[in-house]
Amino acid sequence: MNIRLPIDYKEEDIKLLESAYHDKHYNIAIVLRDVYYANELREHGTPFYFYEPCYDWDQFKACIELGASDVFISGTLGFELDKVSEVAKRNNVKIRCYANIAQAWDTRYGNGFKNFYIRPEDVDFYSQYVDVIEFYNSVDRQNVLYEVYFHDKEWNGNLREIIQGLTLDINNYYILGSEFARRRSQCGKKCLKGNRCELCDRLADLAKSLEDSKDY
């Protein structure tokens, strides 16, 4: 069980949760909003992680050094998951992520298609790198997403309907069977570094062409 502390949490809340873990042996992890109690929890051997995700290697390594038991990853880290997973395993850290958000450090730019997210078809692939996949939405919506991702394991419709942050209309049916997940999970976001990859652009263009051709 993961216990997320409220914004106005106090030291007494921390002590209560530590007692539940160490004395009553509840299987819990404390979700922190800041680093204030991180050192204390690490010294006591109490599992914790941070509410905010890590977008780059500096943040990722800082969480590990602070003693986090789990790390939320996002942004460009989602495109180097082979390396991220290797470092996490060496440090006995679990990787967590939100599947249904097109995640980047600043989501005001672009259409979201090149951001980090996980499609239902790709859950099994990403499970080799990610220990815990979560959904960001209301409880009712999360139940629907759980069925789509872990029961149906496919989505033959507009990705915008299940992934927040996408502004591009793209029919997921037309990128099924591609190496979308494998290529993206290890691409290192080369498109941001001046290198030519164009995988996402080509797939988006192809999907649009196939979608448009249905009208003829």
C-alpha positions, 0 to 999 in steps of 0.5 A, spaced: 500 500 500 502 506 498 500 512 502 500 519 499 501 524 504 497 531 504 500 537 502 500 539 510 503 533 513 506 533 519 512 530 523 506 526 527 504 523 520 511 520 518 512 517 525 505 514 525 506 511 518 513 508 520 510 505 526 505 502 522 511 499 517 516 497 522 511 495 528 505 493 525 509 490 519 504 493 514 506 493 507 506 500 505 511 505 502 510 513 504 509 517 498 513 524 499 511 531 496 518 533 498 525 531 500 525 533 508 524 527 511 527 523 506 534 522 510 530 520 516 526 515 512 532 512 509 536 511 515 530 507 518 529 503 513 522 505 511 520 505 504 518 511 500 518 515 494 517 521 491 510 524 488 513 528 483 516 524 477 524 524 474 525 527 467 532 526 467 538 522 469 540 528 475 533 527 478 533 519 477 540 519 480 538 524 486 532 519 488 536 513 488 542 517 492 536 519 497 534 512 498 528 512 495 525 505 494 521 506 488 522 512 482 517 515 478 520 516 471 517 520 465 520 525 460 526 523 456 528 517 461 522 513 458 526 513 451 532 510 455 529 504 459 534 499 458 539 503 461 534 506 466 532 499 468 539 497 469 541 502 474 535 501 478 536 494 478 543 495 481 540 499 486 534 495 488 529 500 486 523 499 483 521 503 476 514 506 476 510 510 471 503 513 468 501 509 462 496 514 460 499 521 460 503 523 454 509 526 458 514 531 457 518 536 462 513 542 458 507 539 455 505 546 452 510 544 446 508 539 440 502 535 439 504 530 445 506 524 440 513 524 441 512 524 449 513 518 453 507 514 454 505 507 453 499 504 449 495 498 451 499 493 446 505 495 449 504 493 456 507 486 456 514 489 452 514 495 457 513 490 463 521 488 462 523 495 464 517 498 469 515 494 475 509 498 476 504 501 471 499 506 474 493 510 471 492 518 472 485 519 472 478 518 476 477 512 479 472 510 474 476 512 469 482 508 472 477 502 472 476 503 464 483 504 463 485 497 467 480 493 462 483 496 456 490 495 458 491 489 462 485 485 459 483 487 452 491 489 451 489 493 445 486 500 442 483 500 435 481 508 436 484 515 437 489 515 442 487 521 444 481 518 447 485 514 452 492 518 453 492 525 456 496 530 453 495 528 446 493 533 441 494 529 435 488 525 432 491 518 430 488 512 429 492 507 434 489 501 429 494 503 424 500 503 428 499 496 431 504 491 429 510 496 429 516 496 433 513 502 436 515 500 443 521 497 442 524 503 438 522 508 442 524 505 449 531 505 447 532 511 442 535 516 447 530 521 444 535 522 438 530 527 435 532 532 440 539 532 439 540 533 432 540 526 429 535 524 424 530 518 427 523 520 424 520 514 426 514 517 430 513 522 424 513 517 419 508 512 423 504 519 424 504 520 417 502 513 415 497 512 420 494 519 417 494 516 410 491 510 411 485 513 415 484 518 410 484 512 405 478 509 408 473 515 405 475 512 398 
